[in-house]
Amino acid sequence: MKTNFLLALMMTFGLSAQKTLQLEKNQKSPKAPLSEMSWLAGYWKGEAFGGTTEEMWSPPLGGSMMFVFKLVNEDAVSFYETGHIRQVNGTLLLQLKHFNSDLKGWETKDETVDFKLIKIEDDRIFFEGFTFEKVGPDHIAMHVLLHEGEKKEEVTFGYTRQIGGLRQK
């Protein structure tokens, strides 16, 4: 009886657990040093949206870690992202901008997409709607909550460190 109830509950709510979080109303981001993110530095490659993804992260320097992202479908760039995680008032803030393959921006000149830090635990770092997970020394997952109108969907990007990629402790 208990097994049938648990099976029905899992089928009702889906078999996968939610990997992204949102800040509660009036919740502030916790204090955190940028060094907590240093394991992310390097050159990463994976697959998503029917194509190949690349991401490159710099080591912490000057209070930030910069990155670039590229999605390639059928041997053509679909889009790019560029951004950083930076230290702001003792906490961390992830900011990014999107670009078409011709580098025409999606956001306005002064606009960024911002993700506030929620918490850091073990090998996971939770920003609003965006989670970084260290799966192993050469494997990471990024869980992103995508919004399209009223529809929300959580997508996971799996990455493997590439040869010559910089590994930070």
N, C-alpha and C positions, 0 to 999 in steps of 0.2 A: 504494500500500500504506500509506504513512504517513498519507495523507488519510483512508483508511478507518479506521485505528486511532484517529486523533484524533476522528473523527466518532463512533465507537463509545464512546470514553471520555467525550465530552461527553454522549451520550445516557444513559450509565450514571450519571453524577454530576449530571445536570441541566444546563440551558443557562445558568442564572443563577448568578453567584458569590455566596458568602455575604457579607453586608454587615455582620453583627454579629460581635462577638468575646466571648470569656470570659477572665477572668484565669486564668493558670496557677496551679497550687498553689504557695503561698508567694510569689507575685508581688505586689508592692505597687504602689499607684497612683503615677504619677510626679507631680512637682511641676508645677503649672500655675497661671497667673493667671486670674482670672475674666474679664479683658478678652479672652481668647481666644474667648469666647462672645458678645461684644457684637454681632456681625453677626446674631444671632438675634432681637434686639429688634424688635418690631413686631406687626402684625396680619396673620395668615396664614389662608388659606382653601383647602380642598381637598375631595377625595372619598375615602371609604373605607367598607368594610362596608355598601355599598349606600346610603350617605347622604352628607350634607355635614358636613365637619369645620371647626371654627374653632379657632385657637390664638392667644393673645395673650401676648407676652413683654415684660417690662419691661427697660429698660437696667440694667446693673450699678449697684447702689447698696447700701451697707451690707454688702458682702460676699456679696450674693446677687442672683439674677435670678429673679423670680417669674413663674409662668405659670398660665393657665387654658385648658382644652380642653373642647370640646363636640362631641358627635356627635348629629346630627339625622337621623332616618329618618321619612319620611311626615309631615312637618310636626310631629313631636313629638321632644322630647329623649330620647335613649336613655340617655346617661350623661354625666357630667362628670368631669374630673380637675383637680386643682389641685396645685401643688407649686413647687419651686424648684431651682435649681442654686446651691450655696453653696460658699464657700471654707472648707475644713476642713483644718487642719494642713498648709497649703501646697498642697493638691491640691483637686480638684473632686468634689463628690458631687451626683448628681441624686436627688431624693426626690419622691415623689408619693403622692397618695391618690385613690381613686375614689369617686364618689357616684352614686346613682340620680337620676332626674329630680326626685324630691322631696327631694333632698339628704341622704338616709339613706346613711351611709357603708358601703362594702364592708369596709374594714379596721377593726380595733378603734380606739378612741380614741387610743391611744399608738403605734399601728403605722403604719409607712410602707413603701412599696416603694422600695428603695434600689438605685441603680446606681453602682458605683464606676468612676472614670476608668481607662481602660486606656492610651490614647495619643491624641496629637493629631498629625495629619499633613495638610499642605496645607489643603484645605477640608473635612476630615472630623474629627470628634471622636468617639472611640469610648469608650462606657461599656459595662459588662457587659450584653450583650444589647440595647443601644440605641445607635444611631449617628445623629449629626446630620451632614448633608452639605449644604454650600453649593453649589448647582447653578449659580447665577448671582446677580446682585445682588437679584433679585426672585423667586427660586425656590429652595426648599429641599426636601430629602427627609429623612424620618425613617424609619429602618429599625429595626423592633422584633421581637425574638424572643418570640413568645407561647407560653405553656405551658398545655396542658389535659391534665391527667393525665400520661401518658407521652408524649403527642404534642407535638411542637414544630414551630412554623411561623413563618417569617420573613415579616413583612408590611411593605410600604413605603407610607408616607403622603407623597404629593406635595402641596406647598403653593405658592401664589402670594401674594406680598405684596399687600395690599389698599390702595386709594387712601386716603391719610391715614395709612397705616402709618408708623411711625417707622423710619428707616433709619440704622443705625450703621455706621461704617467698620470 
